[in-house]
């Protein structure tokens, strides 16, 4: 059986709210639903349901064995305790998804179960899953939002439930509206003595000094190799508190030594889910802390845990490994099982992508904390979000939620800000500039938000023309021009704004390249398209930087990432193959099989050396279609579950490491290894995840095609089953 995958990697992108910056690249096309899964788009606000189903994370949650087992155990304990007290257990499952928790409740002995699911395609799938597991007569499925459910004889629920089981949480705990949903259920759907599963949540905050995280938030002064300042950051940019969007991250994968913890984990909020009066939208808590070490309080690492049952026998923690209550026991269990494979420290604890941890940036303090110094951590939340502040003493005036006022955090992603702050990357560009630019140079910059292009204006060139079609990005760049008194810069709001007389004077075309619309690194090949259209106006002698881009591939074994689209089959003793079929059916149409992921957060082991796929030249033959073929030779092919793809930009024709900007591994990968690959933390790479892991041959044929008309790259991997 041949599994051919043709992948168009420059596509329309729709960001699913659940994934935020992690949203998968997809083709935003609507197809007629199969008869088995009717399209109810008119009932769901016109969303493309195929996209919603394909990246819904239902399967990701079901792969979370710890979550499943602890929900199951809490249901068993809670229902058994009710029966021991002579009470019946009437269960309500809000947001049932696949129906898994409802089926667990029946298995645990519930007297009745009502499950509600508002997302109609998943509700229809849950109906079939429940029937396939022989529980259709014991679970009442209501295809509504819980706020629309009615109670009473002959209604959706015959009676109020005295057990609520639900999973309404996201990385920020309350970001999916848990507070409002619980309050409504407590008031309208549940008994006064209801037992909720989970029973309680606790939010933890840990104050840290973390220059790496801060580099994704706050722009730095740009200097050359001699330390001369080229660009200072405008004060309104330096003081901006950034975006209010949650910064979700796999904290356990932060490089060793990249942060300094200033406090132990501090419990800042508790949410008792059965107490209506305590589930308020707006709270402020002030915690007195003492600095463990000296340092600047730059950020708060946040996570939460769930006490699953009222007696507190079952705890589910989302802590990073250094604060996880079961880390050492799980690490020992891995060792006792005789595994010879050394895992990264952060991968002994249960892995999940639907709940991660979060980083919140603190208003800057100019004076560092000293070891032992007392200070106050201020913690806030509204109905959907959290934020934090620090001070020397308790404050009476509350800190408002952060909102970007400078524009940079709106116009650019966090990874892009990290790129702008990457000293090694900047050094390579600036050293090259010093070699090729002169006082007679006129430089056309075909990138958006390019501080490097602006820096060229401070390096003595005659003039810099900045292509900035986005109004917000243009205003951000104008603030840098004004603050640094850069006189020899002109902005181009569109490529058409370049006049023929001006074009004739251009000596160099430069691009990083970067465009905010790019999802995968090679989506920035849009640079070549712009250059192609401007070619007739430019002198034949113009120097093009970068001169080319080369795509590479690396076959890998992901420790955990493959689970986001691996089939479930059986889950905790229940057959969920129908959900596998649903997700696979819609992924075929809605998802690009190459998606963008920050691979530094998802450890993987290389199963071969790096393979060159295709080089795209911007100087001489960009307008020609290209097709390259080859083979990936994989060691231990049974371990293969993914292929990582990235692009290197070559500033000139030498392909020297000193003139190459890579979006891939920090250290070249030349062969298979038992050491995880180290990836650049400021880029997302492309990933092709194998949907199944059958026995494979050690050689995988591939083809890569470049279409210059559409600026698209297409990949084909021939995955042969034996």
C-alpha positions as CSV (number, residue, x, y, z in Angstrom):
1,X,0.0,0.0,0.0
2,X,1.4,3.4,-1.0
3,X,0.6,6.5,1.0
4,X,1.3,9.4,-1.3
5,X,1.3,12.8,0.2
6,X,1.2,15.9,-2.1
7,X,1.6,18.9,0.1
8,X,1.0,22.5,-0.9
9,X,2.8,24.5,1.7
10,X,1.7,28.1,0.9
11,X,-2.0,28.1,1.7
12,X,-4.8,30.1,3.1
13,X,-4.6,29.9,6.9
14,X,-7.4,29.9,9.4
15,X,-6.3,30.0,13.0
16,X,-8.3,27.8,15.4
17,X,-8.9,29.5,18.7
18,X,-7.7,26.4,20.6
19,X,-4.3,26.5,19.1
20,X,-3.5,30.2,18.8
21,X,0.1,30.4,17.4
22,X,0.2,26.6,17.2
23,X,-2.6,26.4,14.6
24,X,-1.8,24.0,11.8
25,X,-1.3,25.2,8.3
26,X,-4.4,24.3,6.3
27,X,-6.1,24.8,3.0
28,X,-9.2,26.9,3.7
29,X,-11.5,25.1,1.3
30,X,-15.1,23.9,2.1
31,X,-16.1,20.5,0.9
32,X,-19.5,18.7,1.1
33,X,-19.6,16.6,4.2
34,X,-20.1,12.8,3.9
35,X,-23.5,11.5,4.6
36,X,-22.3,10.0,7.9
37,X,-21.2,13.4,9.2
38,X,-23.7,16.1,8.1
39,X,-22.4,19.6,7.6
40,X,-24.1,21.9,10.1
41,X,-22.1,25.0,9.3
42,X,-25.2,27.1,9.4
43,X,-25.6,26.2,13.0
44,X,-22.0,26.9,13.9
45,X,-21.5,30.5,12.8
46,X,-20.3,29.5,9.3
47,X,-17.0,28.0,10.4
48,X,-15.3,25.5,8.2
49,X,-16.2,22.4,10.2
50,X,-13.6,20.3,8.5
51,X,-10.9,22.6,9.9
52,X,-12.5,22.6,13.3
53,X,-12.8,18.9,13.5
54,X,-9.3,18.2,12.0
55,X,-7.6,20.3,14.7
56,X,-10.1,20.1,17.5
57,X,-7.6,18.4,19.9
58,X,-10.2,15.8,21.0
59,X,-7.7,13.1,20.0
60,X,-4.8,14.9,21.7
61,X,-6.8,14.9,25.0
62,X,-7.7,11.2,24.6
63,X,-4.0,10.4,24.2
64,X,-3.4,12.0,27.6
65,X,-3.3,8.8,29.6
66,X,-2.9,10.6,32.9
67,X,-5.9,12.8,32.3
68,X,-8.0,9.8,31.3
69,X,-7.0,7.6,34.2
70,X,-7.5,10.3,36.8
71,X,-10.9,11.3,35.6
72,X,-11.8,7.6,35.6
73,X,-10.5,7.1,39.1
74,X,-12.3,10.2,40.4
75,X,-15.6,9.0,38.9
76,X,-15.2,5.6,40.5
77,X,-14.5,7.1,43.9
78,X,-17.2,9.7,43.8
79,X,-20.0,7.4,42.6
80,X,-18.9,4.6,45.0
81,X,-19.0,7.1,47.9
82,X,-22.5,8.3,46.9
83,X,-23.8,4.7,46.8
84,X,-22.2,3.9,50.1
85,X,-24.1,6.8,51.6
86,X,-27.3,5.5,50.1
87,X,-27.6,8.1,47.4
88,X,-28.0,7.7,43.6
89,X,-25.5,9.2,41.2
90,X,-27.0,11.3,38.4
91,X,-24.2,12.5,36.2
92,X,-24.1,15.5,33.9
93,X,-21.2,15.6,31.4
94,X,-20.7,19.0,29.8
95,X,-18.8,19.1,26.6
96,X,-18.7,15.3,26.2
97,X,-16.6,15.3,23.0
98,X,-16.1,11.7,22.1
99,X,-18.4,10.6,25.0
100,X,-15.4,9.1,26.9
101,X,-16.2,10.6,30.3
102,X,-19.9,9.7,30.1
103,X,-19.0,6.1,29.3
104,X,-16.6,6.0,32.2
105,X,-19.4,7.2,34.5
106,X,-21.6,4.4,33.3
107,X,-18.8,1.9,33.9
108,X,-18.3,3.3,37.4
109,X,-22.0,2.6,38.2
110,X,-23.8,5.9,37.6
111,X,-27.6,5.6,37.8
112,X,-28.1,8.0,35.0
113,X,-25.9,10.1,32.6
114,X,-26.8,13.1,30.5
115,X,-24.1,14.2,28.1
116,X,-24.3,17.5,26.2
117,X,-22.1,18.5,23.2
118,X,-22.8,21.7,21.2
119,X,-20.4,21.0,18.3
120,X,-22.7,19.1,16.1
121,X,-20.3,16.9,14.1
122,X,-18.6,15.7,17.3
123,X,-22.0,15.2,19.0
124,X,-23.1,13.0,16.1
125,X,-19.8,11.1,16.3
126,X,-20.2,10.7,20.1
127,X,-23.7,9.2,19.5
128,X,-22.2,6.6,17.2
129,X,-19.3,5.9,19.6
130,X,-21.7,5.4,22.6
131,X,-23.7,3.0,20.5
132,X,-20.7,1.1,19.3
133,X,-19.8,0.6,23.0
134,X,-23.3,-0.6,23.8
135,X,-24.3,2.3,26.0
136,X,-26.9,4.0,23.8
137,X,-29.7,3.1,26.2
138,X,-27.9,4.3,29.3
139,X,-26.5,7.7,28.2
140,X,-28.8,10.5,27.1
141,X,-27.0,12.7,24.6
142,X,-28.2,16.3,24.3
143,X,-26.8,18.1,21.2
144,X,-26.9,21.6,22.8
145,X,-24.8,24.0,24.7
146,X,-25.2,23.5,28.5
147,X,-26.7,27.0,28.8
148,X,-29.6,25.8,26.5
149,X,-30.3,22.5,28.4
150,X,-33.7,22.3,30.1
151,X,-34.5,20.4,33.3
152,X,-37.8,18.7,34.3
153,X,-40.0,15.8,33.3
154,X,-39.9,15.2,29.6
155,X,-37.1,17.8,29.2
156,X,-33.4,17.4,28.3
157,X,-32.7,16.3,31.9
158,X,-35.3,14.6,34.0
159,X,-33.8,16.0,37.2
160,X,-30.9,18.1,38.3
161,X,-27.6,16.2,38.4
162,X,-25.7,15.6,41.7
163,X,-22.4,14.8,39.9
164,X,-20.9,17.1,37.3
165,X,-17.9,15.8,35.2
166,X,-16.5,18.1,32.7
167,X,-13.2,19.3,31.1
168,X,-13.7,23.0,30.2
169,X,-10.1,24.1,30.7
170,X,-7.3,25.5,28.6
171,X,-3.7,26.4,29.2
172,X,-4.9,29.5,31.1
173,X,-7.5,27.4,32.9
174,X,-10.4,29.8,32.5
175,X,-9.8,30.9,28.9
176,X,-12.6,28.8,27.4
177,X,-15.2,30.3,29.7
178,X,-15.2,27.8,32.5
179,X,-16.3,30.4,35.1
180,X,-19.5,31.3,33.3
181,X,-20.3,27.7,32.3
182,X,-19.9,26.5,35.9
183,X,-22.0,29.3,37.3
184,X,-24.8,28.6,35.0
185,X,-24.7,24.9,35.6
186,X,-24.7,25.4,39.4
187,X,-27.7,27.7,39.2
188,X,-29.8,25.8,36.7
189,X,-28.7,22.2,36.2
190,X,-27.1,20.9,39.4
191,X,-28.2,20.1,43.0
192,X,-27.0,22.2,45.9
193,X,-24.9,19.3,47.2
194,X,-23.4,18.5,43.8
195,X,-20.0,16.8,43.6
196,X,-17.9,18.2,40.8
197,X,-15.1,16.3,38.9
198,X,-12.7,18.0,39.1
199,X,-13.5,19.3,42.6
200,X,-11.0,22.2,42.7
201,X,-8.3,23.9,40.7
202,X,-5.2,25.7,42.0
203,X,-3.2,28.2,39.9
204,X,0.5,28.4,40.6
205,X,2.9,31.3,39.7
206,X,6.7,31.2,39.8
207,X,8.6,34.5,39.4
208,X,11.7,34.1,37.2
209,X,14.5,35.9,35.5
210,X,14.5,34.5,31.9
211,X,16.3,36.5,29.2
212,X,15.3,33.9,26.6
213,X,11.6,34.4,27.2
214,X,12.1,38.2,27.4
215,X,13.7,38.1,24.0
216,X,10.3,37.0,22.6
217,X,8.7,40.0,24.2
218,X,11.0,43.1,24.4
219,X,13.1,44.5,21.5
220,X,16.7,45.1,22.2
221,X,19.1,47.7,21.1
222,X,20.8,46.7,17.8
223,X,24.6,47.1,17.7
224,X,27.3,46.1,15.3
225,X,30.2,43.8,16.0
226,X,32.3,46.7,17.5
227,X,29.5,47.5,20.0
228,X,28.5,50.7,18.2
229,X,24.7,51.3,18.6
230,X,22.8,51.3,15.3
231,X,19.2,51.4,16.5
232,X,17.9,52.4,19.9
233,X,14.4,51.2,20.9
234,X,11.8,54.0,21.2
235,X,10.7,54.5,24.8
236,X,7.0,53.7,23.9
237,X,8.2,50.3,22.6
238,X,10.5,49.6,25.5
239,X,7.8,50.3,28.0
240,X,5.0,48.4,26.2
241,X,3.5,45.5,28.2
242,X,2.8,43.5,25.1
243,X,-0.1,41.4,23.9
244,X,-2.8,40.2,26.2
245,X,-3.0,36.8,24.4
246,X,-1.8,33.9,26.5
247,X,1.8,32.8,25.8
248,X,1.4,29.0,26.0
249,X,4.6,27.0,26.0
250,X,6.1,23.7,26.9
251,X,8.1,25.1,29.9
252,X,9.8,21.7,30.5
253,X,11.7,22.1,27.2
254,X,13.3,25.4,28.0
255,X,17.1,25.0,27.6
256,X,19.0,24.3,30.8
257,X,20.3,27.4,32.4
258,X,18.0,29.7,30.4
259,X,16.2,30.9,33.5
260,X,16.8,31.7,37.1
261,X,13.9,31.0,39.5
262,X,13.4,33.8,42.0
263,X,10.6,32.1,44.0
264,X,9.2,28.7,44.8
265,X,5.9,28.0,43.0
266,X,3.3,30.2,44.7
267,X,-0.4,29.1,44.8
268,X,-2.2,32.3,43.8
269,X,-5.8,31.3,43.0
270,X,-8.1,28.5,44.0
271,X,-11.3,27.7,42.1
272,X,-13.8,25.5,44.0
273,X,-16.0,24.4,41.1
274,X,-19.0,23.5,43.3
275,X,-19.3,26.9,45.1
276,X,-21.2,29.3,43.0
277,X,-20.5,32.3,45.2
278,X,-16.7,31.8,44.9
279,X,-16.7,31.7,41.1
280,X,-16.4,35.4,40.5
281,X,-14.9,37.0,37.4
282,X,-12.5,39.5,38.8
283,X,-10.1,38.9,41.6
284,X,-6.8,40.2,42.9
285,X,-4.5,38.3,45.2
286,X,-1.3,39.7,46.8
287,X,1.4,37.2,47.9
288,X,4.4,38.1,50.0
289,X,7.5,36.4,48.6
290,X,11.2,36.3,49.4
291,X,13.7,36.1,46.6
292,X,15.5,32.8,46.5
293,X,18.4,34.3,44.5
294,X,19.3,37.7,43.2
295,X,18.0,38.8,39.8
296,X,15.5,40.8,37.8
297,X,11.9,39.6,38.1
298,X,11.1,39.5,34.3
299,X,8.3,37.0,34.0
300,X,5.9,34.6,35.7
301,X,5.7,30.9,34.8
302,X,2.1,29.8,35.4
303,X,0.5,26.4,35.5
304,X,-2.4,24.7,37.4
305,X,-3.4,21.5,39.0
306,X,-6.7,19.8,39.6
307,X,-7.9,18.1,42.8
308,X,-10.2,15.6,41.1
309,X,-12.3,14.4,44.0
310,X,-13.7,16.1,47.1
311,X,-11.5,14.0,49.5
312,X,-8.4,15.0,47.6
313,X,-7.2,11.4,46.8
314,X,-6.6,12.1,43.1
315,X,-4.4,15.0,41.8
316,X,-3.7,15.9,38.2
317,X,-0.8,18.4,37.8
318,X,0.2,20.5,34.8
319,X,3.5,21.6,36.4
320,X,6.8,21.6,34.5
321,X,9.1,18.8,35.4
322,X,11.0,20.7,38.1
323,X,7.8,21.3,40.1
324,X,5.9,18.2,39.1
325,X,4.9,16.1,42.2
326,X,5.5,12.8,40.4
327,X,8.6,13.6,38.4
328,X,11.1,11.6,40.3
329,X,8.7,8.6,40.7
330,X,8.0,8.6,36.9
331,X,11.7,8.9,36.1
332,X,12.5,6.0,38.3
333,X,9.7,3.9,36.8
334,X,11.1,4.6,33.3
335,X,14.5,3.4,34.6
336,X,13.1,0.3,36.3
337,X,11.3,-0.7,33.1
338,X,14.8,-1.4,31.7
339,X,14.7,1.3,29.0
340,X,18.1,2.0,27.7
341,X,17.0,5.2,26.0
342,X,17.7,8.5,27.8
343,X,14.8,10.9,27.6
344,X,15.1,14.7,28.0
345,X,14.4,15.6,31.6
346,X,11.1,17.2,30.7
347,X,9.7,14.1,29.0
348,X,9.4,11.8,32.0
349,X,6.2,13.5,33.1
350,X,2.9,13.0,31.2
351,X,3.0,14.9,27.9
352,X,0.1,17.0,26.7
353,X,-0.4,19.7,24.1
354,X,-4.0,20.7,25.0
355,X,-2.9,21.9,28.4
356,X,0.6,23.4,28.6
357,X,2.1,26.1,30.8
358,X,2.2,29.9,30.2
359,X,4.6,32.8,30.5
360,X,3.4,36.2,31.7
361,X,5.7,39.2,31.4
362,X,6.0,41.6,34.3
363,X,6.2,45.3,34.2
364,X,10.0,46.0,34.3
365,X,11.9,46.8,37.5
366,X,15.1,48.8,37.0
367,X,16.6,47.5,40.3
368,X,17.2,43.8,40.7
369,X,16.0,41.9,43.7
370,X,18.6,40.7,46.2
371,X,18.7,37.3,47.7
372,X,16.2,37.1,50.6
373,X,14.6,40.4,49.7
374,X,10.8,40.6,50.4
375,X,8.5,41.6,47.6
376,X,4.8,41.3,46.7
377,X,3.5,39.2,43.8
378,X,0.2,40.7,42.5
379,X,-2.0,38.2,40.7
380,X,-5.1,39.1,38.8
381,X,-7.8,37.4,36.7
382,X,-11.0,38.4,34.9
383,X,-13.5,36.1,33.3
384,X,-11.1,34.7,30.8
385,X,-7.5,35.8,31.5
386,X,-4.7,36.1,34.0
387,X,-2.0,38.7,34.5
388,X,0.7,39.5,37.1
389,X,2.7,42.3,38.6
390,X,5.4,42.7,41.3
391,X,6.1,45.5,43.8
392,X,8.1,46.2,47.0
393,X,4.8,46.4,49.0
394,X,1.1,45.8,48.6
395,X,-0.6,48.1,46.1
396,X,-4.0,49.8,46.4
397,X,-4.3,50.7,42.7
398,X,-4.8,47.5,40.7
399,X,-2.7,46.7,37.7
400,X,-4.8,46.6,34.5
401,X,-4.6,43.8,32.0
402,X,-1.8,44.2,29.4
403,X,-2.6,45.5,26.0
404,X,-0.1,46.4,23.2
405,X,0.2,50.1,22.7
406,X,3.4,50.2,20.5
407,X,2.1,48.0,17.7
408,X,5.0,45.6,17.5
409,X,3.2,42.9,19.5
410,X,0.3,43.2,17.1
411,X,2.3,43.4,13.8
412,X,4.8,40.7,14.7
413,X,4.7,37.3,16.3
414,X,6.7,36.4,19.4
415,X,9.0,34.2,17.4
416,X,9.6,37.1,15.0
417,X,10.6,39.4,17.9
418,X,13.0,36.6,19.0
419,X,14.5,36.7,15.5
420,X,15.0,40.4,15.7
421,X,16.8,39.9,19.0
422,X,19.0,37.0,17.8
423,X,22.5,38.3,18.2
424,X,24.2,35.5,16.1
425,X,21.7,36.0,13.3
426,X,22.1,39.8,13.4
427,X,25.9,39.6,13.5
428,X,26.0,37.5,10.3
429,X,23.8,40.0,8.5
430,X,25.6,43.1,9.7
431,X,29.1,41.6,9.0
432,X,27.9,40.9,5.5
433,X,26.5,44.4,5.1
434,X,29.9,45.8,6.0
435,X,31.5,43.8,3.2
436,X,29.0,44.6,0.4
437,X,27.5,48.0,1.2
438,X,29.2,51.4,0.5
439,X,28.4,55.0,0.7
440,X,27.0,54.8,-2.9
441,X,24.6,51.9,-2.1
442,X,20.9,52.3,-2.6
443,X,19.2,49.4,-0.9
444,X,15.6,48.2,-1.5
445,X,14.4,46.1,1.4
446,X,11.7,43.6,0.4
447,X,10.8,42.4,3.9
448,X,8.3,43.7,6.5
449,X,9.3,44.9,9.9
450,X,13.0,44.6,9.0
451,X,15.1,46.4,11.6
452,X,18.2,45.0,9.8
453,X,17.1,46.9,6.7
454,X,16.7,50.0,8.7
455,X,20.2,49.4,10.3
456,X,21.7,49.5,6.9
457,X,20.6,53.1,6.7
458,X,22.8,53.8,9.8
459,X,25.8,52.1,8.3
460,X,26.5,54.8,5.8
461,X,24.6,53.7,2.7
462,X,23.2,56.4,0.4
463,X,19.5,55.5,0.8
464,X,17.2,52.7,2.0
465,X,13.8,52.0,0.5
466,X,11.6,50.0,2.9
467,X,8.8,48.0,1.5
468,X,6.1,48.2,4.3
469,X,2.6,47.5,2.9
470,X,1.1,46.9,6.4
471,X,0.0,50.1,8.1
472,X,0.7,48.9,11.6
473,X,4.1,47.6,10.8
474,X,4.9,50.8,8.9
475,X,4.0,52.9,11.9
476,X,6.3,50.7,14.1
477,X,9.2,51.3,11.7
478,X,8.5,55.0,11.5
479,X,8.8,55.2,15.2
480,X,12.3,53.7,15.0
481,X,13.2,56.1,12.2
482,X,12.1,59.1,14.2
483,X,13.6,58.0,17.5
484,X,17.0,57.3,15.8
485,X,16.9,60.4,13.5
486,X,17.4,58.3,10.4
487,X,17.2,60.6,7.4
488,X,18.0,58.5,4.4
489,X,14.9,56.2,4.5
490,X,11.9,56.2,2.3
491,X,8.8,54.0,2.9
492,X,7.1,52.1,0.0
493,X,3.4,51.3,0.9
494,X,3.3,48.9,-2.0
495,X,5.6,47.5,-4.7
496,X,3.8,49.6,-7.2
497,X,5.0,52.7,-5.3
498,X,8.5,52.2,-6.6
499,X,9.0,54.7,-9.4
500,X,11.1,53.7,-12.4
501,X,13.6,56.6,-11.9
502,X,14.2,55.5,-8.3
503,X,14.4,51.8,-9.3
504,X,17.1,52.5,-11.7
505,X,19.4,53.8,-8.9
506,X,19.0,50.6,-6.7
507,X,22.3,48.8,-6.2
508,X,21.2,46.1,-3.7
509,X,17.9,44.3,-3.0
510,X,17.8,42.8,0.5
511,X,15.3,40.6,2.3
512,X,15.6,38.7,5.6
513,X,13.2,37.5,4.2
514,X,10.2,37.9,6.5
515,X,6.5,38.5,5.9
516,X,3.9,38.3,8.8
517,X,1.5,36.3,6.6
518,X,4.1,33.4,6.4
519,X,3.3,30.4,8.5
520,X,6.0,28.0,7.4
521,X,9.5,29.3,6.9
522,X,9.5,28.9,3.1
523,X,6.3,30.8,2.8
524,X,8.7,33.7,2.8
525,X,9.5,32.8,-0.8
526,X,7.0,35.6,-1.4
527,X,10.2,37.6,-1.5
528,X,11.1,36.0,-4.8
529,X,7.7,36.8,-6.2
530,X,8.1,40.5,-5.3
531,X,11.6,40.5,-6.8
532,X,10.4,38.8,-10.0
533,X,7.7,41.5,-10.5
534,X,10.2,44.3,-9.9
535,X,13.0,42.8,-12.1
536,X,12.1,44.8,-15.2
537,X,12.6,48.1,-13.3
538,X,15.9,47.1,-11.7
539,X,19.4,47.4,-13.1
540,X,20.9,44.2,-14.5
541,X,23.8,44.7,-12.1
542,X,21.7,44.7,-8.9
543,X,23.0,42.5,-6.1
544,X,20.3,40.2,-4.6
545,X,20.5,39.3,-0.9
546,X,19.8,36.5,-0.1
547,X,20.8,34.9,-3.4
548,X,19.1,31.6,-2.8
549,X,17.2,29.4,-0.3
550,X,17.7,25.6,0.3
551,X,15.1,23.3,1.8
552,X,16.2,20.4,3.9
553,X,14.5,17.4,5.5
554,X,15.3,15.2,8.5
555,X,13.5,11.9,9.3
556,X,12.9,11.8,13.1
557,X,11.3,9.9,15.9
558,X,9.3,12.4,18.0
559,X,9.1,11.5,21.6
560,X,5.5,12.8,21.9
561,X,4.5,15.2,19.1
562,X,3.2,12.4,16.8
563,X,0.3,11.9,19.2
564,X,-1.5,15.0,18.0
565,X,-2.8,13.1,15.0
566,X,-2.0,9.5,15.8
567,X,-5.1,7.2,15.8
568,X,-6.6,6.3,19.2
569,X,-8.2,2.9,18.6
570,X,-9.0,1.8,22.1
571,X,-8.9,4.3,25.0
572,X,-9.2,3.2,28.6
573,X,-11.1,0.1,27.4
574,X,-13.5,2.0,25.1
575,X,-13.6,1.7,21.3
576,X,-12.9,5.2,19.8
577,X,-12.1,4.2,16.2
578,X,-15.1,6.1,14.9
579,X,-13.5,9.3,16.2
580,X,-10.3,8.3,14.4
581,X,-12.3,7.9,11.2
582,X,-14.0,11.3,11.7
583,X,-10.7,13.2,12.3
584,X,-8.9,11.4,9.5
585,X,-11.7,12.0,7.0
586,X,-11.7,15.7,7.6
587,X,-7.9,16.1,8.0
588,X,-7.5,14.7,4.5
589,X,-9.3,17.7,3.1
590,X,-8.7,20.5,5.6
591,X,-5.2,20.0,6.9
592,X,-1.9,20.4,5.1
593,X,0.2,17.3,6.0
594,X,3.1,19.7,6.6
595,X,2.3,21.9,9.5
596,X,4.3,24.5,11.4
597,X,5.6,23.6,14.9
598,X,8.3,25.1,17.2
599,X,10.3,21.9,17.3
600,X,12.5,23.0,20.2
601,X,9.5,22.4,22.3
602,X,9.0,18.8,21.0
603,X,12.1,16.6,21.4
604,X,13.0,14.3,18.6
605,X,15.8,11.9,17.7
606,X,17.3,12.0,14.2
607,X,17.1,8.7,12.3
608,X,19.5,9.8,9.5
609,X,21.6,12.8,8.5
610,X,20.1,15.9,6.9
611,X,18.9,15.5,3.3
612,X,19.1,18.4,0.8
613,X,15.7,18.7,-1.0
614,X,15.8,21.6,-3.4
615,X,17.5,25.0,-3.9
616,X,15.6,28.0,-5.2
617,X,17.8,30.7,-6.7
618,X,16.6,34.3,-6.7
619,X,19.3,35.6,-9.0
620,X,19.0,33.7,-12.2
621,X,16.2,31.1,-12.5
622,X,13.5,31.9,-9.9
623,X,10.9,31.9,-12.8
624,X,11.6,28.3,-13.7
625,X,9.6,25.4,-12.3
626,X,11.8,22.9,-10.5
627,X,11.4,19.2,-9.6
628,X,13.8,17.3,-7.4
629,X,13.7,13.6,-6.4
630,X,15.6,11.5,-4.0
631,X,15.5,9.1,-1.1
632,X,15.6,9.3,2.7
633,X,17.6,6.5,4.1
634,X,16.3,5.8,7.6
635,X,18.0,3.8,10.3
636,X,15.6,1.9,12.5
637,X,12.6,2.7,10.2
638,X,10.1,1.3,12.7
639,X,10.9,4.3,14.9
640,X,10.0,6.8,12.2
641,X,7.0,9.0,12.9
642,X,7.8,12.4,11.4
643,X,9.8,14.3,8.9
644,X,11.1,17.8,9.8
645,X,11.6,20.3,7.0
646,X,13.2,23.8,7.1
647,X,14.9,26.3,4.9
648,X,18.3,28.0,4.9
649,X,18.8,31.4,3.4
650,X,22.2,31.9,1.6
651,X,23.2,35.6,1.5
652,X,25.5,35.0,-1.5
653,X,26.6,32.1,-3.7
654,X,29.3,30.8,-1.4
655,X,26.9,28.8,0.9
656,X,29.4,29.5,3.7
657,X,28.1,28.9,7.2
658,X,29.1,32.5,7.9
659,X,26.7,33.8,5.2
660,X,23.8,31.3,5.8
661,X,20.8,32.0,8.0
662,X,19.2,28.8,9.1
663,X,15.7,28.1,10.4
664,X,16.7,24.5,11.3
665,X,18.9,22.7,13.8
666,X,21.5,24.7,15.8
667,X,24.1,22.1,15.1
668,X,24.2,20.3,11.7
669,X,22.8,16.7,11.9
670,X,25.0,14.4,9.9
671,X,23.8,11.0,11.1
672,X,21.3,9.2,13.3
673,X,21.8,9.8,17.0
674,X,20.5,9.0,20.5
675,X,20.9,12.7,21.3
676,X,17.8,14.9,20.7
677,X,18.2,17.4,17.8
678,X,18.7,21.0,19.0
679,X,16.4,23.4,17.1
680,X,16.4,27.1,16.7
681,X,14.1,28.6,19.4
682,X,13.1,31.6,17.2
683,X,11.6,29.7,14.3
684,X,8.8,27.2,13.6
685,X,9.8,24.4,11.3
686,X,7.7,22.3,9.0
687,X,6.6,18.9,10.1
688,X,5.1,16.0,8.3
689,X,3.6,13.6,10.9
690,X,3.0,10.1,9.8
691,X,-0.6,9.3,10.5
692,X,0.2,5.6,11.0
693,X,3.4,3.8,11.9
694,X,3.4,0.6,10.0
695,X,6.5,-1.5,9.3
696,X,8.5,0.6,6.8
697,X,11.4,0.1,4.4
698,X,14.5,1.9,5.3
699,X,14.3,4.0,2.1
700,X,11.6,6.6,1.5
701,X,11.4,8.1,-1.9
702,X,10.5,11.8,-2.0
703,X,9.8,14.5,-4.6
704,X,9.8,18.3,-4.2
705,X,8.3,20.6,-6.7
706,X,8.6,24.4,-6.9
707,X,5.9,26.4,-8.8
708,X,7.2,30.0,-9.3
709,X,3.8,31.2,-10.6
710,X,2.2,30.5,-7.3
711,X,5.4,30.7,-5.2
712,X,4.4,27.3,-3.8
713,X,6.5,24.3,-2.7
714,X,5.0,20.8,-3.0
715,X,6.3,17.8,-1.2
716,X,5.6,14.1,-1.9
717,X,6.7,11.3,0.5
718,X,6.2,7.7,-0.6
719,X,5.6,5.9,2.6
720,X,5.5,2.2,1.8
721,X,4.0,-0.4,4.1
722,X,5.6,-3.8,3.9
